[in-house]
Amino acid sequence: MLSTLDSRTFSMMNTNTPYKSYKKVVLAKVYVTVLNSFNGQPEGIILHGNPRNNDDSCIVDMWSEMEDVYFRRANKRHLETGDIREFIRKEVIDKPKTFNEFSDDELRVLVNSKFLTLQHAVNKMDSVATVYRLLNIAEEEEKSEKIMAFIKGKLSELQLVEFKQPEEILT
C-alpha cells in the first residue's frame, strides 16, 4: 500500500512543505483529479470555499514531481482557462518562545545573566510555575539575597492574583 510513498515525499508531508500547491481562483466549486500519495491511484477532489480568504479548501498540494506531472495533465483545461493557478505558500514565521516554554537550562542562563536582564524577564512572566522553577534554580545556584527577594516578590504577586476569589477581583 505504501510502496509509492518514498522517504522524501514522506518527509515533505511531515514538515508541511509541499512540492507545489495549486489554488482555485474562481468562486465556483472546481473538481480536480489528483494522484493519491499513498496508493498511487487517481482520485477526485472538489475545491470549494472563498479563494480571497486563502481558505485551505481552495488549495491542493502536490507532494512529489510525479503527482505534479499527473495533476498538470489531468487538469489541463482548468490550468488553461485560469480556474486553477500555481500557488506559493507563505512560510509560517515562528513566534518567539514564551518564558513558560523555557527549559531548565534556559532558565539557568537567565538566572546567571545581569540583574537588569533578569528583572526585565521576570517582570514579563505571568505563570506561577515558571517563576517557581526560576526560584528553585536560583536557590541551586546560590544567588544573592537581592535576586532571591526579587523572584520571591514576583512569585507572591502572581500567587495573589491567581488565587483571588472571583468576587474579590470584581471589587
WOZI-V462999 format. One record per pair of residues at least 12 apart in sequence whose C-alpha atoms are under 8 Angstrom apart, sorted by the first residue. I is the first residue (numbers start at 1). GAP is how many residues later the second one is. D is the distance in Angstrom with one decimal. If there is no record, write none. Layout:
[[I:GAP:D] [I:GAP:D]]
This chain:
[[1:37:6.8] [1:38:5.5] [2:36:5.4] [2:37:6.1] [3:35:7.7] [3:36:7.3] [4:33:7.0] [4:34:6.3] [4:35:6.2] [4:36:6.0] [5:32:6.2] [5:33:5.6] [5:34:7.7] [9:54:5.8] [9:55:6.0] [12:51:6.8] [13:50:6.9] [18:43:5.9] [18:44:5.9] [18:45:5.0] [18:46:7.7] [19:42:7.5] [19:43:5.6] [19:44:4.8] [19:45:5.6] [19:46:7.0] [19:49:8.0] [20:41:6.0] [20:42:5.1] [20:43:6.9] [20:44:8.0] [20:48:7.1] [20:66:7.4] [20:67:7.5] [20:68:7.4] [21:38:6.7] [21:39:5.7] [21:40:4.4] [21:41:5.9] [21:65:6.0] [21:66:5.2] [21:67:6.5] [21:68:7.4] [22:37:5.6] [22:38:5.4] [22:39:6.4] [22:62:6.4] [22:63:5.5] [22:64:4.4] [22:65:4.9] [23:28:7.5] [23:35:5.5] [23:36:4.4] [23:37:6.4] [23:61:5.5] [23:62:5.5] [23:63:6.3] [23:64:5.7] [24:23:7.0] [24:27:6.5] [24:34:5.6] [24:35:6.7] [24:59:5.7] [24:60:4.3] [24:61:6.4] [25:26:5.6] [25:27:7.9] [25:57:7.6] [25:58:5.6] [25:59:5.9] [25:60:7.1] [26:25:7.0] [26:57:5.9] [26:58:8.0] [27:21:7.7] [27:22:7.2] [27:23:6.0] [27:24:6.9] [28:20:7.0] [29:17:6.5] [29:18:5.7] [29:19:4.7] [29:20:7.5] [30:16:5.6] [30:17:5.1] [30:18:6.7] [30:53:7.9] [31:13:6.8] [31:14:5.7] [31:15:4.4] [31:16:6.3] [32:12:5.7] [32:13:5.4] [32:14:6.3] [32:15:7.5] [32:42:7.8] [32:43:6.2] [33:12:6.2] [33:38:6.6] [33:41:6.1] [33:42:6.6] [34:33:7.1] [34:36:7.0] [34:37:5.4] [34:40:7.6] [35:32:5.6] [35:35:6.7] [35:36:7.1] [36:31:7.9] [37:26:7.2] [37:30:7.5] [47:12:7.0] [47:13:7.8] [59:28:7.9] [99:26:6.4] [99:31:7.1] [100:25:7.8] [100:27:7.0] [100:30:5.8] [104:29:7.8] [104:33:7.8] [107:27:6.2] [107:30:7.5] [108:26:7.6] [108:29:6.3] [108:30:7.7] [111:23:7.3] [111:26:7.5] [111:27:6.2] [115:32:7.5] [119:31:7.9] [122:29:7.4] [122:32:7.4] [123:31:7.4] [126:32:6.9] [127:31:7.1] [128:27:6.1] [128:30:6.0] [128:31:6.4] [131:20:7.0] [131:23:7.5] [131:24:6.0] [132:23:6.7] [134:17:7.7] [135:13:7.0] [135:16:6.2] [135:17:7.1]]
